Structures are given as C-alpha cells and as structure tokens.
Amino acid sequence: MTWSRQVGRMNHLSKLGAVFCLSWCLMAESMASETVQINFRDADIRSVIESVAEITGKSFVLDPRVKGKVTIISPQPIDSDLLYQAILSAIQVQGFQAVEDGAVTRIIPFTQSFNFAGGNGDNTLETEIIKIEHVQAATLVPVLKPLLSNGARLLAFPQNNYLVISDIRSNVLAVKRLISQMDDPDQTAIEVIDLKHISAGEAVHIAGQLKQLQKQELSLVEDGLNNRIILSGPGIARRTFKNMLTLLDLPSTKKGSVEVIYLDYSRAAEIKPIIDGMLSSDVFLRLAGESVGDGKSKASSSYKIEIDELNNALVMAAPSAVIREIKSVVTKLDIARPQVLIEAVIAELSESQARNLSSQLVITGRDRGGYLTNFDGVLSGLLGTAFGAGSATSVNSTQIASALPQTVIGVVGDFDPEKKRGIGLLVQALKTDGRTKILSTPSVITLDNEEATLSVGEQVPFPSGSYASTNNSNSVNPFTTVNREDVGVMLKVKPQISKGNAVRLEIEQESSKVKAGSADSQFGATTTKSTMQTNVMIQDGELLILGGLIEGQTDNSASKVPFLGDIPIIGNLFKSSNKSDSEKVLMMFIRPTIIRTPEDAQALSKSKFEHLITRDFEGEQEGTVTKQLKEFINQGRDLETTE
C-alpha cells in the first residue's frame, strides 16, 4: 500500500523561493515504517525546521538569531529519524547547534566558527543524504572525512546504510563522485596502503603512466600528509597495483641526486631562502615522502642548495622526491612579474599659486572621468576655470581637453585622451608659466613590488674640519677637509599592483638646494630641504598631484649712485635697499602605468617615440632626431604602407 501527501503551504513556497516537495510513503514490506522524500533548496531555515517538526513530531525552540538559508536533498525516501539527524547536521554547518532538553530540542548559535575551503567551486552550504548500496557506509567515513572542509559534517547510519554530508556544494559534489566510484558491485573493497620509502604522489604518478593499470577501473586517492594511498577497484586491479608497489617501495640505493634548476624571471638569491624554509618544514618533508623523526637538524644536513649567479640557477643535492617537490614550487614562483612605468614631474609653484594652500589632490582618469578636490582655488588657476573653485567637481577627459586651451598656463589642446598622454604635455604647460619652476621630470620602469630611485643634482663640498701641519722649515701649512653631499632632487617610488588594476605607491621625495648667498660662508654653504613621504592607492594611468610643502624666501637688494653712494653718512641719500618676502610650494605630479605583456611595453614605447618624432617633424624642437634616424623611420613607415 502506497500513499503520498503534500506538506507545506503556498506561503511557504514564496518564502523558500524554491521547489519544496515532501512525499510520504508507506513501504509495502512494513506498514509501520513511514518514509519521506525531501528536496529543500535555498529554503528558509525556520520554515524547514517547522516542516521537520511536523513530520517527526519533535518539538523545537528556536533562538531569535537563527536565520538563513539551507539546502537538504535526499534522492531516496528516508525515515523520520534520519530526517531529524539530517536537519541537525545542516544547522550545524550554518553555525547553530541543537541542545536536547527533555522532549524539546533547542536551536541556538554555535560558539565556534567554521572555515570552509572550496577552491574554485560553489561555496553554497548544502546537506545531502546518500544511500550506499554495495559497501558499508561506516567504512567510507575515514576515507571521505579528510576531503571535507574544517567544520563539515559527515555521519553514517549503519541501520539503513546512509551517509549524511553537510559541506559547501563543490565539496559535496566531489565526495559524491568519489562515492559513485567506490560504491560499485565490482569495487566493493577499499584499502589503505601505507608507504615507507616512495612518496604517495610518485606512486600515483607511476600508476597513471602504466598502460596495464590504465585499462583497469582503478581508483587511487593520494593522502600526501600521511604518505599513503586509498585504493578501490576490482580485485585483480588492486592486486596488480599492490604488486607494483612491492617492487617500488624499497629503500633507495642512491642516497641522493643533484639537479640544476634554471630560473627565467626570478633571481636565484631570492628563491633560495624560500626553499631553505620549506626544507625545514615537517609538512613539506611528509609531502616529499621523507622521514621527519630526527628533527630539523637532520633535514638541514640531508639537503644542500647552492646558487649559481652567473647562470641564475639553483644547484640542489637531495633525494629525487624532494627535488621533484622543489621544482614544482619553483615553477610556480618563477613567473614574469608585471612592470610599472612611473612618470613624475616635480615643480615649485609661485607665491600667488600657493596662497592659502592647505592640501590638494587631483586624479585625472586615463579611460574615464576625473575628480578634483580644490580647497582654496589654487588649482583652478593652474588647470583652468573648468574645474571650479572652492568645491569638489567631477569632470571627464573631454571637458579637460576642451577647457585647457583657455587656461592661464597656455596649454594648446595637446591633452589627448585618445592617445593617453598627459605628463609631457603637463611639463610643456608648466614651462609656459613664468611663475613655475620645474625641478625634475623623472621617468622610470620598475618591477612590481620593487623600489625605483631617481636622483638629479650635484655633489656640493662642505667643510668638515680645519688642520695645520708644520714641516721641517717650521712653516705652518693649513688645510681644510671637506665632505661632498648630494644636493638636488631625489625620488623613491615602490609600486604594488593590486586587484582591479589599482596601484599602491610608496612615495618618498626630497628636494634640497644651496641657499643663495651662503656659499662663501666660513662654515660652508647652507642647504634647504623639502621632503614628502606618503602611501597612496590610485588606478592604472591616473594622474596624482601631491603638494603642500611651502618654503619661505627673503630677498635683499640694494642700489646706489656710483661714487656718491660710497660717501660716508651723506652717501645714504644716494642709495636705497629693498627687502621682499616670497613663498613657494613644492608639488609633485605622478602617473603610474601598468605593463603586463611585451605588447604593452611595445605600444608604450611606440607612443613615446612617435610623440618625439612628431614634434621634430613638425619643427617644434629641431635637432632631437638625427637625419639617419629620420630616414630609418621613413623607411619603416613606407614598409607598413606597402603591407
């Protein structure tokens, strides 16, 4: 006799947002045995518990904090006791626990948080009830448990031979695939083989290469941490594999081997400390199939790594299993890192431009709009009235290009967002302003996470001491010792490429110069120094402007009538003096550009080169390109036209 009944109201269906179907069946063999087939997908956990309470007849008390979605799937009908255990497993991986208090089950938040690692798969939590047909469900638990996440649930019910799995969906699917291979009439036996000398990874690799074993339906699972293999399949295939292991799992007569690992992108001196750290790890030695019982002192004496700087290679003396693992790690580390082009302009603005300046920041996007923050209207005088003054205004590249020709600094339409140029045009614009002094325009390419240093200046002598010596004729020879110090502009930038083409810049800038009129002092020249150190995050190709370092300067000047101005007392009537105070602000313009491929570097170099050629051919700057180079370029252009 079989009958079915739908459980749940239509408002439950709207809450769950998924198909929710319960079928009750009375099995023909036992009239007293009642089963139910469930299919909860992304269902509200409180509604699911309510339905389970109605089916099982158990009472639940829910904490107000019990909320969320739950998925429970059972392809086969199950009884109410198994359904009750399934819901307990599902709520535990959701962060809740069941406390049985007499006839009532209380659901409260769990004090422990679980970490679920799912690789690249689906991270949705799911509970599935799986019927095991041909093997004992309890025997699969120790085999499958290491494959699940920390905090996942795996329960076996021997009375009806079911497994209940609660984990993220990707892990549940992986376990189901493995169960389908193990739970087969021809693959009823599961064996765990411990290895002593050969590594589990090496044994699985050899088995995959043998054609005799490839024809067999053999399932191998590598347990690298414990150096063992979980084996399932037909008896003849298992015996063939174990016979092969008997011949392979022997003490090696060769105590070690030597391998040379050539590096393509990384430096051997940078990779060696990483390998040294790995060789001192017990986890790595287990993965390599090595014994770790004698401590790190034995590990350090068993392996040797040397650096060949001329060939940029690592020379290793170690067992083959260790070398194989090391080569796998080196392959993942030795990759081409992206580079970053750093373009900068360091300039001193005049007093009128720096008046009442507290801080300024301009970011102009290369492929999208920009955003300007201007506190005191200073940048509006530099970049034009299109940006507005005393407020934050959003602008785009087209507005910038159309507005710059009307600015007071005389940019004549060279800001071309299509060609993605800006730094060179900014320099040209600043040069047209007589109140602005450009200190340096450095440009450099550096690797990701590598510091680049640019220094432009001179070495100035500074007296460090005065001495006198007496020779045989009792004459005194005075002399002065000097130290030479760098004076000029120094810029250090360390870029770090982040997700989404964002670039983090560690910037350290220093500008120093000899103070006017101090060079003839008996104590040496006096230098002035301005420094700036900051960390910023901007997008690829954006223009960053930093400023706010104000330097005061006092100029004294005098004029007089020749001869008459030199007469004591009366000469004051024929001369005059003037004292003026001025201030200058140091500003820095920086734009990073990410270079990921050789094509990016070629396109960037071509853009820079074409800009230089265009200026020379148009007569803007005669003599930049030689006659022979022009002929070579013209030949290349003719060739491209022919093609």
Buried (B, 14 or more C-beta within 10 A) or exposed (E): EEEEEEBBEEEBBEBBEBEBBBBBBBBEEEEEEBBBBBBBBEBBBBBBBBBBBEBBEBEBEBEEEBEBBBBBBBEEBBBBEBBBBBBBBBBBBBBBBBEEEEEEBBBBEBEEEBEBEBEEEEBBBBBBBBBBEEBEBBEBEEBBEEBBBEBBBBBBBEEBBBBBBBBBBBBBBBBBEBBEBBBBEEBBBBEEBEBEBBBBBBBBEBBEEEEEBEEBEBBBBBBBEEBBBBBBBBEEBBEBBBEBBEEBBEEEEEEBEEBEBEBEEBEBEEBBEBBEEBBBEEEBBBBBBBEBEEEEEBBEEBBEBEBBEEEBBBBBBBBBBBBBBBEEBBEEEBEEEBBBBBBBBBBBBBBEBBBEBEEBBBBBBBEEBBBBBBBBBBBBBBBBEBBBBEEEBEBEBEBBBEBBEEBBBBBEEBBEBEEBBBBBBBBBBBBEBEBBBBBBBBBBBBBBBEEBEBEBBEEBBBBEEEEEEEEEEEEEEEEEEEEEBBBBBBBBBBBBBEEEEBBBBBBBBBBBBBEEEEEEEEEBBEBBEBEBEEEBEBBBBBBBBBBBBBBEEEEEEEEBEEEEBEEEEEBEEBBEEEEEEEBBBBBBBBBBBBBBEEEBBEEBEEEBEEBBBEBBEEEEEEEEBEEEEEEEBEEEEEEEEEE
